[in-house]
Amino acid sequence: MSEQKIDFKKTLDSYQAKRGVYRIIDVPPTQYLMVDGHGDPNTAQEYTDAISALYPVAYKLKFASKQQLGRDYVVMPLEALWWSDNMASFTSSRDKSKWDWTAMIMVPDWITPEMFDAAVAKVAAGDRPTSLDKVRLEILDEGRCVQTLHVGSFDDEAPVLEKMHHEFIPGEGLTMTGKHHEIYLSDFRKVEPAKLRTILRQPVA
């Protein structure tokens, strides 16, 4: 008899956040499907192609895990790392054309490189996504982070990040390290901008 389906959004502390609360957490090494790119996510075809490649592989891995290992889980939401040569482009100018990014979907630690290779091969055998060759399996070790929940449009994140970067983090005697991380708990294709729920995370030291 197979185990109950796991929803990591509910079981992992790193996916818990409250609006208006800045929390310091220790994020364990976490395994992701990843695709790198550059440019404004609203207009860059590269970003659309990345997402179109990540999800088919994620679902193939979910089905393989259930069938081969008897371990079923909910496919996790889209996440992304964002960075720029000028970090002010996140909080002041919001010039998204200058952003670099890594689009990601978390997968359980029991997913092996062999399972990943098999999943990619299965996706390739069908309607092959443009960016399939860019998908990789990698562990991200962020360690200590500050995170909070933002509710609303992505374009309204700046004041929340301003407070995180320039008030809370220095106030706790911490400095920013690593890349800005967003976890999209809402499907932006189906939820109106004012109701979007996004975890905003910043690694610190």
PyMOL commands that set and color helices and strands:
alter all, ss='L'
color gray80, all
select helices_A, chain A and resi 8-11+13-15+45-69+88-91+96-98+113-124+132-134+154-156+158-171+193-195
alter helices_A, ss='H'
color red, helices_A
select strands_A, chain A and resi 23-27+30-38+78-83+100-106+136-140+143-151+180-184+197-203
alter strands_A, ss='S'
color yellow, strands_A
deselect
rebuild
show_as cartoon
